[in-house]
Amino acid sequence: MSAKKTGAEGAEPGFTEAIRELETILARVEGEEVDVDRLAAELARAAELLDLCRGKIRRAELEVAQIVQRLEGESGTGS
């Protein structure tokens, strides 16, 4: 398994796709469907997906904060 699993076009998965894959991995692990030889690889992939999702959430929070700040700045500059 490669260090980073990517989507069909070589890009990282979107947030929704990553969450879906995480849920699939979790279901397999909880259902004891994962062979012990694959367990570490599955958990490593889950960790990668968690990092990806956390990064996307942080970037979205930053963007929203910047937009709100810009809007507040625009509304405060009336004549």
C-alpha positions in Angstrom: 0.0 0.0 0.0 1.3 3.4 -0.9 2.0 6.1 1.7 -0.9 8.2 0.4 -4.0 6.7 -1.2 -5.5 9.1 -3.7 -8.7 9.4 -5.7 -9.2 8.4 -9.3 -7.4 11.5 -10.7 -4.4 11.4 -8.3 -5.8 14.1 -6.0 -6.4 13.7 -2.3 -10.0 12.6 -1.4 -12.5 15.3 -0.5 -13.8 15.6 3.0 -16.9 13.6 2.4 -15.0 10.8 0.6 -12.5 10.7 3.4 -15.2 10.4 6.0 -16.9 7.7 4.1 -13.6 5.7 3.8 -13.0 6.2 7.6 -16.4 4.9 8.4 -15.8 1.8 6.2 -12.4 1.2 7.9 -14.1 1.6 11.3 -16.9 -0.8 10.4 -14.4 -3.4 9.3 -12.3 -3.1 12.4 -15.2 -3.1 14.8 -16.8 -6.0 12.9 -13.5 -7.8 13.2 -13.4 -8.2 9.4 -9.8 -7.0 9.2 -7.2 -9.7 9.1 -4.6 -9.2 11.8 -1.9 -8.9 9.0 -3.8 -5.9 7.5 -4.8 -4.2 10.8 -1.8 -1.9 11.0 -2.2 -0.8 7.4 -5.9 -0.1 7.9 -5.2 1.9 11.1 -2.4 3.8 9.3 -4.8 4.7 6.5 -7.4 5.8 9.1 -4.8 8.1 10.7 -3.9 9.6 7.3 -7.6 10.3 6.6 -8.1 11.8 10.1 -5.2 14.2 9.5 -6.6 15.1 6.1 -10.0 15.8 7.5 -8.6 17.9 10.4 -6.6 19.9 7.9 -9.6 20.6 5.8 -11.6 21.7 8.8 -8.8 24.0 10.0 -8.6 25.6 6.5 -12.4 26.0 6.3 -12.4 27.7 9.7 -9.6 30.0 8.7 -11.4 30.9 5.4 -14.7 31.6 7.2 -12.9 33.7 9.8 -11.2 35.8 7.1 -14.5 36.3 5.2 -16.3 37.4 8.4 -13.4 39.7 9.3 -13.6 41.2 5.8 -17.3 41.6 6.0 -17.1 43.3 9.4 -14.4 45.6 8.0 -16.6 46.6 5.1 -19.6 47.3 7.2 -17.6 49.4 9.6 -16.3 51.8 6.9 -19.5 53.7 6.2 -19.4 57.5 5.5 
